[in-house]
């Protein structure tokens, strides 16, 4: 019996240590992957929707392109659409994310549904946007929202910062807490790959387009 108690206490201690390490080191890193201090602190559309969020993640990456070259790739994102430019076997039912701009997916409107789940039933709605600048998604849930913001901030004539911000308030007594915690621990994996996937596609398309434009000129 004492052996079982000892093993139980050891397991509790290990779990406590792992939780402490996550909260102290991993969580702060993953909630602001790639983002500068001023980007984390910057006010963005949708910040006022979810007050005092439990999960508030601002991530960023620099893309060698202008906002108008990046925007079409953002507009067409989503399951059953262009995909997530991420781990397709995990978040796109094994279908390869688009490597090109899809004209029929370029007509964005407020109220559009962006599927996220593999059954296409769960997702986010487009709440507002400014072409070539930003778009805000949201999901109503018990009179609150989860918001997902995508912003394009030009650095100069050929570089742009792509910044995303996800704000969520956890509902600890709701069955949805399972989904919330899944986001807590896995979102960074998907989002990092997604943002790098966008960067890769945009920069590759730009490399192809520039010599062609120069030849025509």
Buried (B, 14 or more C-beta within 10 A) or exposed (E): EEEEEEEEEEEEEEEEEEEEEBEEEEBEEBBBBBBEEEBBEBEBBBBEBBEEBEBBBBBBBEBBBBBEBBBBBBBBBBBBBBBBBBBBEBBBEEEEBBEEBEEEBEEBEEEBEBBBEBEEEEBBBBBEBEEBBBBBBBBEBEEBBBBBBBBBBBEEEEEBBBBBBBBBBBBEEEEBEEBBEEBBEEBBBBBBBBBBBBBEBBBEBBEEEEEEEEEEE
